[in-house]
Amino acid sequence: MNYYYLHELEAQPLQDEYLYTATIKVYEKIDLKKLAEDFEIEWEVMRRLNPAFTKGFIPKSKGEYTLTLPETKLYDFALANDALDKIVGFSPASVKRQSEIIALVESNQRREDIASSTSPLGNLPFQMLNLGYSTEAIRLEDETNIKVVKLTKGKSLSDIARENGVELASLIEFNKIDELYPPKIGDQIRIKM
């Protein structure tokens, strides 16, 4: 029964950092407060996502402990620690969002030209689509109608594509992005206008 309205309370939607999360196995001791500072995560978010670690750290282990972070921050953590293969799970909302993005990319690619030389994107790892990068500096190249975006922490490649009105597949292809060597913070992404 829902009586919250009798007490003048309103249901609040979950913030994205609680809704879109991912989990990774950890082996080394991790100070959660330092991690929160390093990856710009509010301490309250860190604490709520990892309630089992009441002392503020994860002890060294053989992989029996896991760390849960907002999805984009977890990718930053995994990339910084060369641990993309240690990611063990995503929240249901993250899985749904990933499925929708991949389906959208595949349907847009089918609409373009299936006979073209591009390869299907369904086998790209989602890390490629959501690395946690965003735009910081933007400039237009002379007379070529190409926008150059410098990558910084914050948004994904799919966000950059959506913000600039281009398909993710086109953005990846135009920049010749290799799934084994994704762009890093500070790299420039070119967008054909």
C-alpha positions in Angstrom: 0.0 0.0 0.0 1.2 3.5 -0.8 0.3 6.0 1.9 3.1 8.4 1.2 0.7 11.0 -0.2 -1.1 11.1 3.2 2.2 12.4 4.7 2.9 14.9 2.0 5.7 12.9 0.6 6.6 12.5 -3.0 8.3 9.6 -4.7 11.6 10.7 -6.2 13.1 9.1 -9.3 16.4 7.4 -8.8 19.4 9.5 -10.0 21.4 8.0 -12.9 24.4 7.1 -10.7 22.2 4.7 -8.7 20.2 3.5 -11.8 23.0 2.8 -14.3 25.7 0.9 -12.4 28.2 -1.8 -13.1 30.2 -4.2 -10.8 33.8 -5.3 -11.1 35.9 -7.9 -9.2 38.7 -6.3 -7.1 41.9 -8.0 -5.9 43.9 -5.1 -4.4 43.0 -3.1 -1.2 41.0 -0.1 -2.2 40.4 3.0 -0.1 36.8 4.0 -1.1 37.1 7.6 0.0 40.3 8.1 -2.1 38.6 6.3 -5.1 35.6 8.6 -4.8 37.9 11.7 -4.8 40.0 10.4 -7.8 37.0 9.6 -9.9 34.8 12.5 -8.8 32.1 10.4 -7.2 30.1 11.8 -4.2 31.0 9.9 -1.0 27.3 9.3 -0.3 26.9 7.6 -3.8 30.0 5.4 -3.1 28.7 4.4 0.3 25.2 3.5 -0.9 26.5 1.5 -3.9 28.9 -0.5 -1.6 27.1 -0.8 1.8 29.1 -3.9 2.8 32.3 -2.0 3.2 31.4 0.0 6.4 35.1 0.8 7.2 35.6 2.7 4.0 37.9 0.2 2.2 37.8 -3.0 0.4 40.4 -5.5 1.7 43.0 -7.2 -0.6 41.5 -10.5 -1.8 41.6 -13.3 -4.4 38.6 -11.8 -6.2 35.9 -12.5 -3.7 35.0 -8.8 -3.3 33.3 -6.6 -5.9 33.1 -2.9 -6.3 29.9 -1.2 -7.7 30.2 2.2 -9.3 28.1 4.4 -11.7 28.6 2.7 -15.1 30.7 5.4 -16.7 32.9 5.8 -13.7 33.4 2.0 -13.5 34.7 2.1 -17.1 37.1 4.9 -16.2 38.3 2.8 -13.2 38.6 -0.4 -15.3 40.6 1.4 -18.0 42.9 3.0 -15.4 43.5 -0.4 -13.9 43.6 -2.4 -17.1 40.7 -4.5 -15.8 38.0 -4.4 -18.4 37.9 -8.2 -18.3 37.1 -8.1 -14.6 33.7 -6.4 -15.1 31.1 -9.0 -13.8 27.8 -7.3 -14.1 25.5 -4.4 -14.9 22.3 -3.2 -13.3 19.1 -4.1 -15.1 18.7 -0.5 -16.3 22.2 -0.5 -17.7 21.6 -3.8 -19.6 18.4 -2.5 -21.0 20.1 0.8 -22.1 23.0 -1.1 -23.7 20.6 -3.4 -25.6 18.7 -0.4 -26.9 21.8 1.4 -28.0 23.2 -1.7 -29.8 19.8 -2.3 -31.4 19.6 1.4 -32.5 23.1 1.2 -34.0 22.4 -2.0 -35.8 19.1 -0.7 -37.2 20.6 2.6 -38.3 23.4 0.7 -40.0 20.9 -1.5 -41.9 19.2 1.6 -43.1 22.4 3.1 -44.4 24.0 0.7 -46.9 24.4 -2.9 -46.0 26.5 -3.4 -49.1 29.1 -0.9 -47.9 32.4 -2.0 -46.6 31.5 -1.3 -42.9 31.3 -4.3 -40.5 28.3 -4.9 -38.3 28.5 -3.2 -34.9 26.6 -5.8 -32.9 29.8 -7.5 -31.9 31.4 -4.4 -30.5 31.9 -4.5 -26.8 29.8 -2.0 -24.9 32.9 -0.5 -23.4 33.4 1.0 -26.8 30.0 2.6 -26.8 30.1 4.0 -23.3 33.6 4.8 -22.2 32.7 7.7 -20.1 34.2 10.4 -22.4 32.7 13.8 -23.1 33.4 16.9 -25.1 35.4 19.7 -23.6 37.0 21.8 -26.4 35.4 22.1 -29.8 36.9 23.7 -32.9 36.0 23.6 -36.6 38.7 22.7 -39.1 39.2 25.2 -41.9 36.9 24.8 -45.0 36.3 21.1 -44.4 33.1 21.1 -42.4 34.7 18.8 -39.8 34.1 19.5 -36.1 36.9 18.4 -33.8 36.0 17.4 -30.2 38.6 16.9 -27.5 37.7 14.0 -25.1 37.4 14.5 -21.4 35.7 12.5 -18.6 31.9 12.6 -18.5 30.0 11.4 -21.5 30.1 8.4 -23.9 30.9 8.2 -27.7 27.2 7.6 -28.2 26.4 10.9 -26.3 28.9 12.8 -28.5 27.2 11.3 -31.6 23.7 12.2 -30.4 24.7 15.7 -29.4 26.1 16.3 -32.9 23.4 14.6 -34.8 25.5 11.8 -36.3 25.1 8.1 -36.1 27.4 6.3 -33.7 28.5 3.9 -36.5 29.5 6.8 -38.7 31.4 8.4 -35.9 33.4 5.2 -35.2 34.0 4.6 -38.9 35.0 8.2 -39.7 37.5 8.2 -36.9 38.7 4.7 -37.6 38.3 3.7 -34.0 39.5 0.2 -33.2 37.7 -1.6 -30.5 41.0 -2.9 -29.1 42.4 0.7 -28.9 39.5 3.0 -27.8 40.2 6.7 -27.7 41.7 8.1 -24.5 41.1 11.3 -22.6 42.7 14.2 -24.5 42.3 12.5 -27.9 40.4 14.3 -30.6 37.3 13.0 -32.3 36.4 14.3 -35.7 32.8 14.8 -36.7 31.8 15.3 -40.3 29.2 18.0 -40.5 
